Amino acid sequence: MPNIDVNGKMSIVNFGTTIFYFSYNTLIAFEAHGKLRIRENIWGPTTGKHLNLIDRDKSRRINAFEFKAYYETTFSW
């Protein structure tokens, strides 16, 4: 069973060794196989705060197309 931590508008879901980060209902980052994949902020200041809580290094953030590609290759459900 996944462990879900909800803090206001941000949720963190631990599912085995994988961590999913949500701002509101949108997946903004995930960590799998020891690698963090984090989206660039295209939403607003609140999601920007959530992204900064996950990782302050903005140079690591990737666009939506890269994020989707990493997600689909990591999780082939």
Order of alpha helices (4+ residues) and beta strands (2+ residues): beta-beta-beta-beta-beta-alpha-alpha
